[in-house]
Amino acid sequence: MTDPRPAWSRDSAMLRIDHGFEDLEEVSEEWAFAGADGFGVRVAVIDSGIDADHLDLIGAVDREGAVMFGVDASGEVVRTDGPHVDVFGHGTACAGIIHSLAPGAELTSVRVLGEGLTGKAAAFLAGLNWAIDEGFDVINLSLGTGLRDWALAFYEACDRAYFSGSFIVTAANNIQRASFPSLFGTVASVACNLSKDPRRYHWNPDPPTEFLAPGIDIDVIWKDGGHSTGTGNSYAAPHISGLAAQILSKHPELRPFQLKSVLCSLAVNVRDADAGIEVPGRLSRMMTGMIPQAGNRGTVMGRPVAQ
């Protein structure tokens, strides 16, 4: 006999979710972070590569698990497994921020960008789908595409990640122009605030950018063992990725929507709301006039866009 119920119907059942708190008012920094360093959490950094030999990243990068995606002359996506270098420095910078906040997390490079910090949307999507298939706990996307023809494919990928338990963190565009997947509700979209404290982030009451984290004149590590100063939403996103990895190492049972709620409840402007001392800012524009630190690899205007 054919089941007359609509698809996905289920019988009602009692369900107790063991996530360690009865309501968000019980969530505190101690509950979320105390004793946690990211251990056991796998983070995919989809970018220009990671300099696994950088002294600040020794032991944190899964060299053999690295993978590259590109597009050949015929338009076909090509995948290459194994160790690779960072061809620009941007991926190393993002990895360094994540590692500074969650030093116990394992970082994996998914290279989809080339030497000019540009790439093809097809390679970007392939890298994202690979990371979702591999079940990474956190996926950092400090890049995006403005091509609307690709919006649906990225939307479907982000939905798949959301339902399978991968937490995607994306950088908002540096200019007032739509880019994907940072506009989707299943990801945590991040722009810059004005803080210099790497743990001081805000919840943004004016979405689609949901979080605001440090990203202006940030000291970052760079390829070939170097260091730099960078500004851009690219560097705000990995702050949230690092904090998410730290929380997940202590509370691996959290689903993406729960993790986003926890991050919201711990944002400084939410916690300090009763004191009336903080007003969240919003910064999603390109910054100019940065002065590189002596001996670095140059100032970076973060957030590449795949074409």
N, C-alpha and C positions, 0 to 999 in steps of 0.2 A: 504494500500500500504506500502511495506517495505521501510524504510528510506534508501536511497542509500549511505548516508554518512558514512565514517568510524566511529568506536566507539570513543566517547568523542569529536566529532566535535561540534563546537558551532558557531552560527552566530557572526560576528564581532560586537562589541559594545564598545562605549566609556566608560571608567572607570576612575574615579578619586579616588585615594587612599589617604585617610586623615591620613598620618603618621607624620605630623607636620614639614616636611622639604621637600624642592624641590630637593636638592641633598645632598650628604654626606658632602660637604664642609660647609654646614650650621650646621652640628652636632657639638656641643660643650659639654664640661663637664657640663656646666650649663643647657643646653637643656636636657641632659640625666639624670642628677642626682639631680639637685637642688630641694630641698623640698621633695625628695622621700626617703622612708625608707623601701620599700618592702611591704607596707600595701596592702592587697588585693591579694597578690601573694601566691600561694600554691606551696611548694617545697617538693618533695619526696626525701628522703635520703635512697637509697637502699644500705644496709650495714649490720653491726652487731647489730643494734639497736641504740636507743638514750636514754640516761639517762635524762628523762623528769624532774627529781627532782633536777638536777644540778642547783645551784644558778645562774649560768650564762645563763640558758635557761628558767627560770621561766616564764610561760605565752606564750612561743613561740612554744610549741609542742602540736600538736593535739593528746592527749593521746588515746582517744576512737577510733580515726581513724586509729590507728596503725594496722599493719598486718604482719604475719610471713609466710614464705614459706619454706618447707623442703621436703625431699624425704624419704619415709618410706622403710621398709625392702623389700617390693615387687617392689620398683622402682617407685611408684606412688607419684605424688606431693601432699603434704598435706598443706592446708591453715588454719591458725588460726587467727581469728580476735580479736582485743582488745589490751589493754596495755601490754607491755612487757619491759624487761630490756635490756640493752646493755651487751652482754655476753663477750665482749672483751675491748671496749673502742674506737675503731676506728671510729664507726659511730657517737659517741658523739663528737669526735674531729672534724669530718667533719661538723657536724651540728653547732658546736660552731663557726667555721670560717664563715659559711654562715650567721649565726645570727649576728656576729659582723659587717658585711657589710650591711645586710638588716634586721635590728632588728624588723621591722614590718611584715615580712613575716611569714606565718604559716608553720611550719615544720612537716612532717609526716614520721614516721619510717616505713620502709619496710625491715624487717629483713630476710636476706637470707644466712647469714654467722653464723658459730658456734663459740664455744669458742676458737678454734685454728685459727680463722680468715680464715677458709676454708669453702667451701660449694659445692653444686652440681650445674652444669650448668642448669639443668632442673628447680631448684628452683629459680635461678637467673633470667632465662628467664620468669618464671611465675610472679615473682615480677615486672619485667619491664613491661610486658604486662598489669598487673593489674594497675600500675601507669598510663600507657597510656590510658587505658579504663576509669580511673577515671578523666582524663583530667587535670592532674597536669601541671602547667605552666612551671616549671623547674624540671628536674629529674637529681639528682647528682649520678653518678656512679664512685666511687673511687675503682673500682674493674673491673675485666674482666676475660675472659676465653681464654686459648690458644688452645682449642680444635677446630680444623677446621671443625669437623663434625657438630658443632653448629653455624658456621659462618653464614650460610644462614638464619637460624631462627632469629638470632640477627639482621641481615641485614634487614629482612622484618619488624621486630618490630620497628627498628629505622626509617625506611621509613614511617611506619604508624604514628609514633610520629611526624615526620617532617611535614607530610601533615595535621595532625589534630591539630597542633599548640603547641605541647609540645617540649620544648627546652631541649635536652639531653646534659649534660656536662660529659665527660668521662676523667679519668686519663689515660695517656699513660703508657705503661709498664715501670717498672724501669730498665729493662734490654733490650738489643737489641734482642727482640724476639716478633714475631707477637702475638697480643692478640686482642680480639674482645669484644665490638664494637668500640674500640678506633681508628681503622683504617678506619672507614666509613666516607664518606663525609657529611652525614646528621647529624652528631653529632659535637660538639665542643670539640676537643681533646686537652688536656692540659698537659704540662710538666713543669719542674721547670726553673725559672730564678734565678738570684743571689740576688734579691732585698729583703729587709726586710720591705719595705713599702707595706702593704696589698693591696693598691690601684694601685701599680705600676706594670703593666703587659705589656707584649710585644705581638705583632703579629709575628708569626714565618714564615719567607718566605720559609722555607724548610719543607712542609707538608709531611706526614699526620698530625703530631702534629701542630695545628694551633695557639695555644696560649701558652705563657710562663708566669707563675705566681709564687709568693713566695711559696717555699716548702722545704727549707733547714733550719734545726734547727729552726722550727716554734714552738712557744709556743702555745699549744693546751689544751683544757679542756679534761677531761677523765671521765670514768665511776666512780660511787660511789663518785661523787663530787670532783674528783681529777683533777690534772693538769699534763702535761707532755711536753716533747720536742720531736718533730718528724721531720723526713726527708723522703720525697718521693713525687712522683707525685700525690699520694692520697690527699695531702694537698694543692697542687697547684689547682686542679680541683674545690674544693669548693670556692676558691676565685673568679673564673669566675662565678660560680653559684650564689654567693651572689651579684656580680655586675649586673648580668643579671636580678636577682629578683628586684633589685633596679630600673633598667631601666624600666622593665615591669610594675612596680607599677605606674609609671608616664606615660608610653606609652603602655598600654595593647593591643593596636591594632597591634603591631609589630608581624609579622610572624617570624618563626625561621631564615629564610635566611636574613631578614631585621635586626634582632637582632644581628646576627653574623657580619653583615656589620657594624653596629653601634659600636660594640665592637672593630672591627678591626680599624675603623677610630679614635677611642679614645685611642688606645694603645700608650704608651709613645714613642716608637720608630717610630711610624707613625706620631704623632703630632710634634715630635721634629726633623723630618728628615731634614728639611731645615737648622737647626742649626748644623747638623753634629756632635752631641755630644753623640750619643748613638748607639751602635752596638748590635743587638740582639744576645743573647747567646742561646745555646741549651743544656739542661741537661736531659738525659733520662736514667741515669744509677743508679744503687744502690750505696748509700753512706754508708760509714762505719766510725767508730770511734767517734760516737756522745756520748756526756756526758749528762746523764739525769740531770734535775734540782733536787735539794734536795727536798725530800718529794714527788716526782711525782710517776707515775705508770710505769716508764720505757720508754726508747726511742723506737719508733716504726719505723720499716722499712715499710713505707706505700705501698700500693697497693696489696691487696690480689687477688688471682686468683681462680675462681671457677673451679672445676674439673668435 
